[in-house]
Amino acid sequence: MKVTKLYLLIAALAVLALGTASCGSATHAAPLLPQAIAPSISAGQKPAATAAKPANKPVQQTAQSQGQNAQPQTKPDPVLELISTADKEYTEGQEHFKAGDHEAAKESFDNAFDLLMDSKLDIHSDPRLEAEYNKVLAGENSVELQAIQQQPASDNSDAQKSEPAPIDEINDTTPAVDANVKAKAEAEIKGTHSDLPLMLTDPVAGYINYFSNRGHGTLEHALERSGRYQEMIQTIFKEEGVPQDLIFLAQAESGFHSLAVSRVGARGLWQFMSFRGKSYGLKRTPWEDDRQDPEKSTRAAAHHLKDLYNEFGDWYLAMAAYNSGPGTVQQAVKRTGYADFWELYNRNVLPKETRNYVPIIVAMTIMAKNPAQYGLEDIVKEEPVPYDRITIGYPVDLRLVAQCVGSSPAELQDLNPSLLRWSTPKDGTFELHVPQGTKDQYETAITKIPENMRVWWRLHKVESGEMLASIARSYRVTAQAIRNANELD
């Protein structure tokens, strides 16, 4: 007897949440401006004289006629007005956070942050504004950290798994300088071509020593992962006019893991904080986080790095500002009068993690460009994963997508790392990535499923010997529900 294979649409019970909702902001402080200088007067030169004013000038008489008790009008302080408005949003955010409504809290903190950033005032030049900025920033971070701590433990077999950002562990170390390692690196750097101005200082030599020993595995793993995104990053950096070797910034930050999360809530290949990512167009909703989208976040990182270079005129200072924010670097430059990273390093006016940050990236660059000298010549880089792009305007469960294209939920998650749930967003459009060559297969299969059921139903291929009752049990639904969904007798 010939058995016909049927496809049944299975009504699922629920949609499980993936991971958590969401890492610094392009909060651009104003560029450094030269101090105003009073015009000089040469010897024998007199200042331009002003016309003599008669004592009984009509203007004075008019002022007196208004009464001796008239008080001069005081102009409103725009700084205090801005702080007052932003503080209302901040207070609302705090109340939402205490009530456990983290999405509403984030929205209020975002509103406060936008008010500060959209003003024409220089945040970092006024202590009052900077204090308000830091307070709002702390509020944003509190939401991020709470989200990380409350990742769901259910369905761990397929749930989105965050990776610890390697920069946290690396930055905790301040390795000693090995004289032999430094001498060897000095010889190699002379023949090393880079579009960054490589400098071998003691801190750089110390990290070369670190990655040659304790941190060797971290460096190897990152270089292996780099192959997956290298071509894409190089293309975007070329289009945006950013040095190619800044790819090693991502190697240090995330080890090229799109799901990397730092201790303070920075996310993605380029470790954006939510507020900085937002200012470069990386949206974050309960459904998706663009910081975890490799292509979108790379474009944002290129824009941010280029903006920082235009502000400071130096790639080392741009990298330092990428780590600690442009305001921190600006203040260090103003305090010392030196717009040079190594001068700021030696004068100890930058945060510890920022002082270590640039040497880490330079050390990785030198070692990666001299693989044979550092035992890296046998590294096999991962290949880029090709995929088809489908723009959809409806929510659909990734497990259903996997069934439509003959793939696995894990592969679909890997192709769509920005998704924080099993489902694509319920509103707006989303660019869904499916395995290369399966776009038509997906679009043919999905048309059989009502649009309002693409989150709830599953596709099942009936095999020989399977009974409706056993299929219903495996999906924890009733046989009648399957009959109704498929219009079966």
DRENDO-1510 file (C-alpha; in Angstrom, 1 decimal, always signed):
<recs>
REC; n; res; u; v; w
REC; 1; MET; +0.0; +0.0; +0.0 .
REC; 2; LYS; +1.4; +3.4; -1.0 .
REC; 3; VAL; +1.6; +5.9; +1.8 .
REC; 4; THR; +1.1; +9.6; +0.9 .
REC; 5; LYS; +3.2; +12.1; +2.7 .
REC; 6; LEU; +1.2; +15.1; +3.9 .
REC; 7; TYR; +2.2; +18.4; +5.4 .
REC; 8; LEU; +0.2; +19.3; +8.5 .
REC; 9; LEU; +0.0; +22.7; +10.1 .
REC; 10; ILE; +0.4; +22.2; +13.8 .
REC; 11; ALA; -1.0; +24.7; +16.3 .
REC; 12; ALA; +1.7; +25.4; +18.8 .
REC; 13; LEU; +1.0; +26.3; +22.4 .
REC; 14; ALA; +3.2; +29.2; +22.9 .
REC; 15; VAL; +6.2; +31.2; +21.7 .
REC; 16; LEU; +9.3; +31.0; +23.9 .
REC; 17; ALA; +11.3; +34.2; +24.4 .
REC; 18; LEU; +14.9; +34.4; +23.3 .
REC; 19; GLY; +17.7; +35.9; +25.3 .
REC; 20; THR; +17.1; +39.4; +26.6 .
REC; 21; ALA; +16.5; +42.8; +25.3 .
REC; 22; SER; +19.7; +44.4; +25.0 .
REC; 23; CYS; +25.9; +48.3; +24.3 .
REC; 24; GLY; +29.1; +53.6; +23.9 .
REC; 25; SER; +26.9; +56.4; +22.3 .
REC; 26; ALA; +27.9; +58.8; +19.8 .
REC; 27; THR; +27.3; +61.4; +22.3 .
REC; 28; HIS; +29.5; +63.8; +20.5 .
REC; 29; ALA; +31.0; +66.5; +22.7 .
REC; 30; ALA; +31.7; +69.7; +20.7 .
REC; 31; PRO; +35.1; +69.7; +18.9 .
REC; 32; LEU; +38.0; +71.3; +20.8 .
REC; 33; LEU; +38.0; +75.0; +20.1 .
REC; 34; PRO; +40.9; +77.3; +20.4 .
REC; 35; GLN; +40.6; +79.8; +23.3 .
REC; 36; ALA; +39.6; +83.3; +22.3 .
REC; 37; ILE; +42.5; +85.7; +22.3 .
REC; 38; ALA; +42.1; +89.4; +22.9 .
REC; 39; PRO; +43.2; +91.6; +20.0 .
REC; 40; SER; +46.7; +92.9; +20.6 .
REC; 41; ILE; +47.6; +96.6; +20.6 .
REC; 42; SER; +51.0; +97.5; +19.2 .
REC; 43; ALA; +53.2; +100.1; +20.8 .
REC; 44; GLY; +51.8; +103.6; +20.4 .
REC; 45; GLN; +48.5; +102.3; +19.2 .
REC; 46; LYS; +45.4; +103.5; +21.1 .
REC; 47; PRO; +42.2; +101.6; +21.3 .
REC; 48; ALA; +39.5; +103.0; +19.1 .
REC; 49; ALA; +37.7; +105.8; +21.0 .
REC; 50; THR; +34.0; +105.7; +21.5 .
REC; 51; ALA; +31.9; +108.8; +21.0 .
REC; 52; ALA; +31.3; +110.8; +24.2 .
REC; 53; LYS; +27.8; +110.4; +25.6 .
REC; 54; PRO; +26.1; +113.5; +27.0 .
REC; 55; ALA; +25.1; +113.2; +30.6 .
REC; 56; ASN; +21.5; +113.9; +29.9 .
REC; 57; LYS; +21.1; +111.4; +27.1 .
REC; 58; PRO; +17.4; +110.8; +26.3 .
REC; 59; VAL; +17.9; +107.0; +26.8 .
REC; 60; GLN; +19.0; +107.6; +30.4 .
REC; 61; GLN; +16.1; +110.0; +31.0 .
REC; 62; THR; +13.6; +107.3; +29.7 .
REC; 63; ALA; +15.1; +104.7; +32.0 .
REC; 64; GLN; +14.8; +107.0; +35.0 .
REC; 65; SER; +11.2; +107.9; +34.1 .
REC; 66; GLN; +10.3; +104.2; +34.6 .
REC; 67; GLY; +11.0; +104.6; +38.3 .
REC; 68; GLN; +14.0; +104.2; +40.5 .
REC; 69; ASN; +12.8; +100.8; +41.9 .
REC; 70; ALA; +12.6; +99.1; +38.4 .
REC; 71; GLN; +14.5; +95.7; +38.6 .
REC; 72; PRO; +16.6; +94.5; +35.7 .
REC; 73; GLN; +15.0; +91.5; +34.0 .
REC; 74; THR; +16.9; +88.2; +34.4 .
REC; 75; LYS; +17.2; +86.0; +31.4 .
REC; 76; PRO; +16.2; +82.3; +31.9 .
REC; 77; ASP; +19.2; +80.0; +32.2 .
REC; 78; PRO; +18.9; +77.5; +29.3 .
REC; 79; VAL; +21.1; +75.0; +31.1 .
REC; 80; LEU; +18.8; +74.9; +34.1 .
REC; 81; GLU; +15.7; +74.6; +31.8 .
REC; 82; LEU; +17.3; +71.7; +29.9 .
REC; 83; ILE; +18.2; +69.9; +33.2 .
REC; 84; SER; +14.7; +70.4; +34.6 .
REC; 85; THR; +13.1; +68.9; +31.5 .
REC; 86; ALA; +15.5; +66.0; +31.2 .
REC; 87; ASP; +15.2; +65.3; +34.9 .
REC; 88; LYS; +11.4; +64.8; +34.6 .
REC; 89; GLU; +12.0; +62.0; +32.1 .
REC; 90; TYR; +14.8; +60.6; +34.3 .
REC; 91; THR; +12.5; +60.5; +37.3 .
REC; 92; GLU; +9.8; +58.8; +35.4 .
REC; 93; GLY; +12.4; +56.2; +34.3 .
REC; 94; GLN; +13.4; +55.6; +37.8 .
REC; 95; GLU; +9.8; +55.0; +38.9 .
REC; 96; HIS; +9.2; +52.6; +36.0 .
REC; 97; PHE; +12.4; +50.8; +36.8 .
REC; 98; LYS; +11.4; +50.4; +40.5 .
REC; 99; ALA; +8.0; +49.1; +39.4 .
REC; 100; GLY; +9.7; +46.4; +37.2 .
REC; 101; ASP; +8.6; +47.9; +33.9 .
REC; 102; HIS; +12.1; +48.0; +32.3 .
REC; 103; GLU; +10.9; +48.8; +28.8 .
REC; 104; ALA; +9.0; +51.9; +30.0 .
REC; 105; ALA; +12.1; +52.8; +32.1 .
REC; 106; LYS; +14.3; +52.5; +29.1 .
REC; 107; GLU; +12.0; +54.7; +27.0 .
REC; 108; SER; +12.0; +57.4; +29.6 .
REC; 109; PHE; +15.8; +57.3; +30.0 .
REC; 110; ASP; +16.1; +57.4; +26.2 .
REC; 111; ASN; +13.9; +60.5; +26.1 .
REC; 112; ALA; +16.1; +62.2; +28.8 .
REC; 113; PHE; +19.2; +61.3; +26.8 .
REC; 114; ASP; +17.7; +62.6; +23.6 .
REC; 115; LEU; +16.8; +65.9; +25.2 .
REC; 116; LEU; +20.4; +66.4; +26.3 .
REC; 117; MET; +22.0; +65.3; +23.0 .
REC; 118; ASP; +19.6; +67.2; +20.8 .
REC; 119; SER; +20.2; +70.5; +22.5 .
REC; 120; LYS; +22.9; +72.8; +21.1 .
REC; 121; LEU; +24.6; +73.1; +24.5 .
REC; 122; ASP; +28.0; +71.5; +25.0 .
REC; 123; ILE; +27.3; +68.8; +27.6 .
REC; 124; HIS; +30.9; +68.4; +28.7 .
REC; 125; SER; +31.7; +72.1; +29.1 .
REC; 126; ASP; +29.2; +72.6; +31.9 .
REC; 127; PRO; +29.6; +70.6; +35.1 .
REC; 128; ARG; +25.8; +70.8; +35.7 .
REC; 129; LEU; +25.0; +69.3; +32.3 .
REC; 130; GLU; +27.7; +66.7; +32.6 .
REC; 131; ALA; +26.4; +65.6; +36.0 .
REC; 132; GLU; +22.9; +65.2; +34.5 .
REC; 133; TYR; +24.3; +63.4; +31.5 .
REC; 134; ASN; +26.2; +60.9; +33.8 .
REC; 135; LYS; +23.0; +60.4; +35.9 .
REC; 136; VAL; +20.9; +59.6; +32.8 .
REC; 137; LEU; +23.7; +57.3; +31.5 .
REC; 138; ALA; +23.7; +55.4; +34.8 .
REC; 139; GLY; +19.9; +54.9; +34.4 .
REC; 140; GLU; +20.4; +53.5; +30.9 .
REC; 141; ASN; +23.1; +51.1; +32.2 .
REC; 142; SER; +20.9; +49.9; +35.1 .
REC; 143; VAL; +18.3; +48.7; +32.6 .
REC; 144; GLU; +20.9; +47.0; +30.5 .
REC; 145; LEU; +22.4; +45.2; +33.5 .
REC; 146; GLN; +19.1; +44.1; +34.8 .
REC; 147; ALA; +18.2; +42.7; +31.4 .
REC; 148; ILE; +21.4; +40.7; +31.3 .
REC; 149; GLN; +20.8; +39.3; +34.8 .
REC; 150; GLN; +17.2; +38.2; +34.0 .
REC; 151; GLN; +17.9; +36.1; +31.0 .
REC; 152; PRO; +15.3; +33.3; +30.8 .
REC; 153; ALA; +16.7; +29.9; +31.8 .
REC; 154; SER; +13.9; +28.0; +30.0 .
REC; 155; ASP; +14.5; +26.2; +26.7 .
REC; 156; ASN; +18.2; +26.5; +27.0 .
REC; 157; SER; +18.8; +23.9; +24.3 .
REC; 158; ASP; +17.9; +26.5; +21.6 .
REC; 159; ALA; +17.8; +29.8; +23.4 .
REC; 160; GLN; +20.1; +32.7; +22.3 .
REC; 161; LYS; +23.3; +32.4; +24.3 .
REC; 162; SER; +25.3; +35.5; +24.9 .
REC; 163; GLU; +29.1; +35.3; +24.9 .
REC; 164; PRO; +31.2; +37.2; +27.5 .
REC; 165; ALA; +33.1; +40.0; +25.7 .
REC; 166; PRO; +36.8; +39.2; +25.8 .
REC; 167; ILE; +37.8; +42.8; +26.3 .
REC; 168; ASP; +36.6; +42.6; +29.9 .
REC; 169; GLU; +39.1; +39.9; +30.8 .
REC; 170; ILE; +42.0; +41.4; +28.7 .
REC; 171; ASN; +41.5; +44.8; +30.1 .
REC; 172; ASP; +41.8; +43.5; +33.7 .
REC; 173; THR; +45.4; +42.7; +33.0 .
REC; 174; THR; +48.5; +44.9; +32.9 .
REC; 175; PRO; +51.1; +42.5; +31.7 .
REC; 176; ALA; +54.8; +42.9; +32.3 .
REC; 177; VAL; +57.2; +43.7; +29.5 .
REC; 178; ASP; +59.5; +40.9; +28.4 .
REC; 179; ALA; +62.8; +42.4; +27.0 .
REC; 180; ASN; +63.2; +39.6; +24.5 .
REC; 181; VAL; +59.6; +39.9; +23.2 .
REC; 182; LYS; +60.0; +43.6; +22.8 .
REC; 183; ALA; +63.3; +43.3; +20.9 .
REC; 184; LYS; +61.8; +40.8; +18.6 .
REC; 185; ALA; +58.7; +43.0; +18.0 .
REC; 186; GLU; +60.9; +46.0; +17.3 .
REC; 187; ALA; +62.6; +44.1; +14.5 .
REC; 188; GLU; +59.3; +42.9; +13.1 .
REC; 189; ILE; +57.4; +46.2; +13.2 .
REC; 190; LYS; +59.9; +47.8; +10.8 .
REC; 191; GLY; +58.7; +45.6; +8.0 .
REC; 192; THR; +55.0; +45.5; +9.0 .
REC; 193; HIS; +52.7; +47.4; +6.7 .
REC; 194; SER; +49.6; +48.9; +8.3 .
REC; 195; ASP; +47.2; +51.8; +7.6 .
REC; 196; LEU; +47.4; +52.7; +11.3 .
REC; 197; PRO; +50.6; +54.4; +12.7 .
REC; 198; LEU; +51.9; +51.3; +14.6 .
REC; 199; MET; +54.1; +52.3; +17.6 .
REC; 200; LEU; +55.9; +49.8; +19.8 .
REC; 201; THR; +55.8; +51.2; +23.4 .
REC; 202; ASP; +56.2; +49.2; +26.6 .
REC; 203; PRO; +52.4; +48.8; +27.1 .
REC; 204; VAL; +52.2; +47.4; +23.5 .
REC; 205; ALA; +55.1; +45.0; +24.1 .
REC; 206; GLY; +53.5; +43.9; +27.4 .
REC; 207; TYR; +50.3; +42.9; +25.6 .
REC; 208; ILE; +52.3; +41.1; +22.9 .
REC; 209; ASN; +53.8; +39.1; +25.7 .
REC; 210; TYR; +50.4; +38.5; +27.1 .
REC; 211; PHE; +48.9; +37.2; +23.8 .
REC; 212; SER; +52.0; +35.1; +23.3 .
REC; 213; ASN; +51.3; +33.2; +26.5 .
REC; 214; ARG; +48.2; +33.4; +28.7 .
REC; 215; GLY; +46.0; +35.1; +26.1 .
REC; 216; HIS; +47.2; +33.1; +23.1 .
REC; 217; GLY; +43.9; +31.1; +22.9 .
REC; 218; THR; +41.8; +34.2; +23.0 .
REC; 219; LEU; +43.8; +35.6; +20.1 .
REC; 220; GLU; +43.6; +32.4; +18.1 .
REC; 221; HIS; +39.9; +32.0; +18.5 .
REC; 222; ALA; +39.2; +35.6; +17.5 .
REC; 223; LEU; +41.4; +35.2; +14.3 .
REC; 224; GLU; +39.5; +32.1; +13.4 .
REC; 225; ARG; +36.1; +33.9; +13.8 .
REC; 226; SER; +37.4; +36.9; +11.9 .
REC; 227; GLY; +37.1; +35.1; +8.6 .
REC; 228; ARG; +33.4; +35.0; +8.9 .
REC; 229; TYR; +33.1; +38.8; +8.8 .
REC; 230; GLN; +36.4; +40.1; +7.4 .
REC; 231; GLU; +35.2; +40.6; +3.8 .
REC; 232; MET; +32.1; +42.4; +4.9 .
REC; 233; ILE; +34.0; +44.7; +7.3 .
REC; 234; GLN; +36.7; +45.5; +4.8 .
REC; 235; THR; +34.1; +46.4; +2.2 .
REC; 236; ILE; +32.3; +48.8; +4.6 .
REC; 237; PHE; +35.5; +50.4; +5.9 .
REC; 238; LYS; +36.6; +51.0; +2.3 .
REC; 239; GLU; +33.3; +52.6; +1.5 .
REC; 240; GLU; +33.4; +54.8; +4.6 .
REC; 241; GLY; +37.1; +55.8; +4.4 .
REC; 242; VAL; +38.2; +54.1; +7.6 .
REC; 243; PRO; +41.6; +52.3; +8.0 .
REC; 244; GLN; +41.3; +48.6; +7.3 .
REC; 245; ASP; +43.3; +47.6; +10.3 .
REC; 246; LEU; +40.6; +49.0; +12.7 .
REC; 247; ILE; +39.1; +45.6; +12.2 .
REC; 248; PHE; +41.3; +44.6; +15.1 .
REC; 249; LEU; +39.2; +46.8; +17.3 .
REC; 250; ALA; +36.4; +44.3; +16.9 .
REC; 251; GLN; +38.8; +41.5; +17.5 .
REC; 252; ALA; +39.7; +43.0; +20.8 .
REC; 253; GLU; +36.2; +44.0; +21.8 .
REC; 254; SER; +34.1; +41.0; +20.9 .
REC; 255; GLY; +36.4; +38.3; +19.4 .
REC; 256; PHE; +34.0; +38.6; +16.4 .
REC; 257; HIS; +31.0; +37.2; +18.3 .
REC; 258; SER; +27.8; +39.0; +17.4 .
REC; 259; LEU; +26.2; +38.0; +20.7 .
REC; 260; ALA; +29.1; +39.2; +22.9 .
REC; 261; VAL; +28.0; +41.1; +25.9 .
REC; 262; SER; +30.2; +43.1; +28.3 .
REC; 263; ARG; +29.9; +43.6; +32.0 .
REC; 264; VAL; +28.3; +47.0; +31.5 .
REC; 265; GLY; +25.8; +45.8; +28.8 .
REC; 266; ALA; +27.8; +46.7; +25.6 .
REC; 267; ARG; +26.7; +44.3; +22.8 .
REC; 268; GLY; +27.7; +43.0; +19.4 .
REC; 269; LEU; +30.8; +42.8; +17.3 .
REC; 270; TRP; +31.6; +46.5; +18.0 .
REC; 271; GLN; +30.3; +46.6; +21.6 .
REC; 272; PHE; +27.9; +49.5; +21.4 .
REC; 273; MET; +26.1; +50.7; +24.4 .
REC; 274; SER; +22.4; +51.2; +23.6 .
REC; 275; PHE; +22.5; +55.0; +23.8 .
REC; 276; ARG; +25.6; +55.3; +21.5 .
REC; 277; GLY; +24.1; +52.8; +19.1 .
REC; 278; LYS; +20.9; +54.7; +19.0 .
REC; 279; SER; +22.6; +57.8; +17.9 .
REC; 280; TYR; +24.0; +55.9; +14.9 .
REC; 281; GLY; +20.7; +54.4; +13.9 .
REC; 282; LEU; +21.0; +51.0; +15.7 .
REC; 283; LYS; +17.5; +50.5; +17.1 .
REC; 284; ARG; +16.6; +48.3; +20.0 .
REC; 285; THR; +13.1; +47.0; +20.7 .
REC; 286; PRO; +11.7; +44.1; +22.7 .
REC; 287; TRP; +12.0; +42.1; +19.5 .
REC; 288; GLU; +15.4; +43.0; +18.0 .
REC; 289; ASP; +18.7; +44.7; +18.8 .
REC; 290; ASP; +20.6; +46.1; +15.8 .
REC; 291; ARG; +23.8; +46.1; +17.8 .
REC; 292; GLN; +23.9; +42.4; +17.3 .
REC; 293; ASP; +23.4; +42.7; +13.5 .
REC; 294; PRO; +27.0; +42.3; +12.1 .
REC; 295; GLU; +26.4; +44.4; +9.0 .
REC; 296; LYS; +24.4; +47.2; +10.6 .
REC; 297; SER; +26.7; +47.5; +13.6 .
REC; 298; THR; +29.8; +47.6; +11.3 .
REC; 299; ARG; +28.4; +50.5; +9.3 .
REC; 300; ALA; +27.6; +52.3; +12.6 .
REC; 301; ALA; +31.1; +51.6; +13.9 .
REC; 302; ALA; +32.7; +53.0; +10.8 .
REC; 303; HIS; +30.6; +56.2; +11.0 .
REC; 304; HIS; +31.4; +56.6; +14.7 .
REC; 305; LEU; +35.2; +56.0; +14.2 .
REC; 306; LYS; +35.3; +58.5; +11.3 .
REC; 307; ASP; +33.4; +61.1; +13.4 .
REC; 308; LEU; +35.9; +60.6; +16.2 .
REC; 309; TYR; +38.8; +61.0; +13.9 .
REC; 310; ASN; +37.4; +64.2; +12.4 .
REC; 311; GLU; +37.0; +65.5; +16.0 .
REC; 312; PHE; +40.5; +64.6; +17.2 .
REC; 313; GLY; +42.6; +64.3; +14.1 .
REC; 314; ASP; +44.3; +61.2; +15.3 .
REC; 315; TRP; +43.3; +57.5; +15.1 .
REC; 316; TYR; +44.8; +56.6; +18.5 .
REC; 317; LEU; +42.7; +59.3; +20.2 .
REC; 318; ALA; +39.7; +58.2; +18.1 .
REC; 319; MET; +40.2; +54.6; +19.5 .
REC; 320; ALA; +40.5; +55.9; +23.0 .
REC; 321; ALA; +37.3; +58.0; +22.6 .
REC; 322; TYR; +35.6; +55.0; +21.2 .
REC; 323; ASN; +36.3; +53.2; +24.4 .
REC; 324; SER; +35.6; +55.9; +27.0 .
REC; 325; GLY; +33.6; +58.5; +25.1 .
REC; 326; PRO; +34.8; +61.7; +23.4 .
REC; 327; GLY; +34.1; +63.9; +26.4 .
REC; 328; THR; +36.6; +61.9; +28.5 .
REC; 329; VAL; +39.4; +62.3; +25.9 .
REC; 330; GLN; +38.5; +66.0; +25.4 .
REC; 331; GLN; +38.9; +66.7; +29.1 .
REC; 332; ALA; +42.2; +64.9; +29.2 .
REC; 333; VAL; +43.5; +66.9; +26.2 .
REC; 334; LYS; +42.3; +70.2; +27.8 .
REC; 335; ARG; +43.9; +69.4; +31.1 .
REC; 336; THR; +47.3; +68.6; +29.7 .
REC; 337; GLY; +47.4; +70.5; +26.4 .
REC; 338; TYR; +48.5; +67.4; +24.6 .
REC; 339; ALA; +46.4; +65.9; +21.7 .
REC; 340; ASP; +48.6; +62.8; +21.7 .
REC; 341; PHE; +47.5; +59.4; +23.2 .
REC; 342; TRP; +50.9; +58.4; +24.5 .
REC; 343; GLU; +51.3; +61.7; +26.3 .
REC; 344; LEU; +48.0; +61.2; +27.9 .
REC; 345; TYR; +49.0; +57.7; +28.8 .
REC; 346; ASN; +52.2; +58.7; +30.4 .
REC; 347; ARG; +50.5; +61.5; +32.3 .
REC; 348; ASN; +47.8; +59.1; +33.6 .
REC; 349; VAL; +44.9; +61.3; +32.8 .
REC; 350; LEU; +42.8; +58.6; +31.1 .
REC; 351; PRO; +40.8; +55.8; +32.7 .
REC; 352; LYS; +42.7; +52.5; +33.3 .
REC; 353; GLU; +40.7; +50.6; +30.8 .
REC; 354; THR; +41.2; +53.3; +28.1 .
REC; 355; ARG; +45.0; +53.4; +28.8 .
REC; 356; ASN; +45.1; +49.6; +28.2 .
REC; 357; TYR; +42.6; +49.6; +25.3 .
REC; 358; VAL; +44.8; +51.2; +22.5 .
REC; 359; PRO; +47.9; +49.0; +23.4 .
REC; 360; ILE; +45.7; +45.9; +23.2 .
REC; 361; ILE; +44.5; +46.7; +19.7 .
REC; 362; VAL; +48.1; +47.7; +18.5 .
REC; 363; ALA; +49.5; +44.5; +19.9 .
REC; 364; MET; +46.8; +42.4; +18.2 .
REC; 365; THR; +47.5; +44.2; +14.9 .
REC; 366; ILE; +51.3; +43.5; +15.0 .
REC; 367; MET; +50.8; +39.9; +15.9 .
REC; 368; ALA; +48.1; +39.2; +13.3 .
REC; 369; LYS; +50.3; +40.7; +10.6 .
REC; 370; ASN; +53.3; +38.6; +11.6 .
REC; 371; PRO; +51.6; +35.2; +12.1 .
REC; 372; ALA; +54.6; +33.0; +11.6 .
REC; 373; GLN; +56.6; +34.8; +14.4 .
REC; 374; TYR; +53.8; +34.3; +16.9 .
REC; 375; GLY; +52.6; +30.7; +16.2 .
REC; 376; LEU; +49.5; +31.8; +14.3 .
REC; 377; GLU; +50.5; +30.5; +10.8 .
REC; 378; ASP; +48.3; +27.4; +11.1 .
REC; 379; ILE; +45.0; +29.3; +11.9 .
REC; 380; VAL; +42.2; +28.3; +9.6 .
REC; 381; LYS; +39.7; +31.2; +9.4 .
REC; 382; GLU; +36.0; +30.5; +9.2 .
REC; 383; GLU; +34.3; +31.0; +5.9 .
REC; 384; PRO; +31.6; +33.7; +5.5 .
REC; 385; VAL; +28.1; +32.2; +5.7 .
REC; 386; PRO; +26.0; +33.2; +2.6 .
REC; 387; TYR; +22.3; +33.8; +2.9 .
REC; 388; ASP; +19.3; +35.0; +1.1 .
REC; 389; ARG; +17.5; +38.2; +2.2 .
REC; 390; ILE; +13.7; +38.4; +2.5 .
REC; 391; THR; +11.9; +41.6; +3.6 .
REC; 392; ILE; +8.8; +40.6; +5.5 .
REC; 393; GLY; +6.0; +42.7; +7.1 .
REC; 394; TYR; +4.5; +40.1; +9.4 .
REC; 395; PRO; +5.7; +38.2; +12.5 .
REC; 396; VAL; +6.8; +34.7; +12.0 .
REC; 397; ASP; +8.4; +32.1; +14.3 .
REC; 398; LEU; +12.0; +31.1; +13.5 .
REC; 399; ARG; +11.1; +27.5; +14.1 .
REC; 400; LEU; +8.4; +27.6; +11.4 .
REC; 401; VAL; +10.9; +29.3; +9.1 .
REC; 402; ALA; +13.3; +26.5; +9.7 .
REC; 403; GLN; +10.7; +23.9; +8.9 .
REC; 404; CYS; +9.8; +25.8; +5.7 .
REC; 405; VAL; +13.4; +25.8; +4.4 .
REC; 406; GLY; +14.5; +22.4; +5.8 .
REC; 407; SER; +16.9; +24.0; +8.2 .
REC; 408; SER; +17.3; +24.1; +12.0 .
REC; 409; PRO; +16.1; +26.7; +14.5 .
REC; 410; ALA; +19.8; +27.2; +15.6 .
REC; 411; GLU; +20.9; +27.9; +12.0 .
REC; 412; LEU; +18.1; +30.5; +11.6 .
REC; 413; GLN; +19.1; +32.1; +14.9 .
REC; 414; ASP; +22.7; +32.2; +13.8 .
REC; 415; LEU; +21.7; +34.0; +10.5 .
REC; 416; ASN; +19.5; +36.5; +12.4 .
REC; 417; PRO; +21.5; +37.4; +15.5 .
REC; 418; SER; +19.7; +40.7; +16.0 .
REC; 419; LEU; +16.4; +38.8; +17.0 .
REC; 420; LEU; +15.9; +38.7; +20.8 .
REC; 421; ARG; +12.9; +36.3; +20.5 .
REC; 422; TRP; +11.9; +33.3; +18.5 .
REC; 423; SER; +9.6; +35.6; +16.5 .
REC; 424; THR; +10.4; +38.4; +14.1 .
REC; 425; PRO; +8.9; +41.8; +15.1 .
REC; 426; LYS; +5.2; +42.0; +15.3 .
REC; 427; ASP; +5.2; +45.5; +13.7 .
REC; 428; GLY; +7.0; +47.1; +10.8 .
REC; 429; THR; +9.3; +45.3; +8.3 .
REC; 430; PHE; +12.2; +43.0; +9.0 .
REC; 431; GLU; +15.0; +41.6; +6.8 .
REC; 432; LEU; +14.8; +37.9; +7.4 .
REC; 433; HIS; +17.9; +35.9; +6.5 .
REC; 434; VAL; +17.5; +32.3; +5.3 .
REC; 435; PRO; +20.1; +29.8; +4.0 .
REC; 436; GLN; +21.3; +30.6; +0.6 .
REC; 437; GLY; +19.1; +29.3; -2.2 .
REC; 438; THR; +16.0; +28.8; +0.0 .
REC; 439; LYS; +14.2; +32.1; -0.5 .
REC; 440; ASP; +11.7; +30.7; -3.1 .
REC; 441; GLN; +11.2; +27.6; -1.0 .
REC; 442; TYR; +10.3; +29.7; +2.0 .
REC; 443; GLU; +8.0; +32.0; +0.1 .
REC; 444; THR; +6.1; +29.0; -1.4 .
REC; 445; ALA; +5.7; +27.3; +1.9 .
REC; 446; ILE; +4.7; +30.3; +4.0 .
REC; 447; THR; +1.8; +31.2; +1.6 .
REC; 448; LYS; +0.0; +28.1; +2.8 .
REC; 449; ILE; -0.2; +29.5; +6.3 .
REC; 450; PRO; -2.5; +32.3; +7.3 .
REC; 451; GLU; -0.5; +35.4; +8.1 .
REC; 452; ASN; -2.0; +35.7; +11.6 .
REC; 453; MET; -1.0; +32.1; +12.4 .
REC; 454; ARG; +2.7; +32.3; +11.4 .
REC; 455; VAL; +3.8; +32.7; +15.0 .
REC; 456; TRP; +1.5; +29.9; +16.3 .
REC; 457; TRP; +1.5; +27.1; +13.7 .
REC; 458; ARG; +4.2; +24.6; +12.8 .
REC; 459; LEU; +4.8; +22.6; +9.6 .
REC; 460; HIS; +5.1; +18.8; +10.0 .
REC; 461; LYS; +5.9; +16.2; +7.4 .
REC; 462; VAL; +3.8; +13.1; +8.0 .
REC; 463; GLU; +5.9; +10.0; +7.7 .
REC; 464; SER; +4.8; +6.4; +7.0 .
REC; 465; GLY; +3.2; +4.9; +10.1 .
REC; 466; GLU; +2.5; +8.1; +12.0 .
REC; 467; MET; -1.0; +8.6; +13.5 .
REC; 468; LEU; -2.8; +11.8; +14.0 .
REC; 469; ALA; -3.0; +11.1; +17.8 .
REC; 470; SER; +0.7; +10.5; +18.1 .
REC; 471; ILE; +1.5; +13.7; +16.1 .
REC; 472; ALA; -0.9; +15.6; +18.4 .
REC; 473; ARG; +0.9; +14.3; +21.5 .
REC; 474; SER; +4.3; +15.2; +20.2 .
REC; 475; TYR; +3.2; +18.8; +19.7 .
REC; 476; ARG; +1.1; +18.9; +22.9 .
REC; 477; VAL; -2.1; +19.8; +21.1 .
REC; 478; THR; -5.3; +17.9; +20.4 .
REC; 479; ALA; -6.0; +15.9; +17.3 .
REC; 480; GLN; -9.1; +18.0; +16.7 .
REC; 481; ALA; -7.0; +21.1; +16.6 .
REC; 482; ILE; -4.9; +19.6; +13.8 .
REC; 483; ARG; -8.1; +18.5; +11.9 .
REC; 484; ASN; -9.5; +22.0; +12.2 .
REC; 485; ALA; -6.2; +23.7; +11.0 .
REC; 486; ASN; -5.9; +21.4; +8.0 .
REC; 487; GLU; -9.7; +21.1; +7.3 .
REC; 488; LEU; -9.5; +17.3; +7.6 .
REC; 489; ASP; -12.5; +15.0; +8.0 .
</recs>
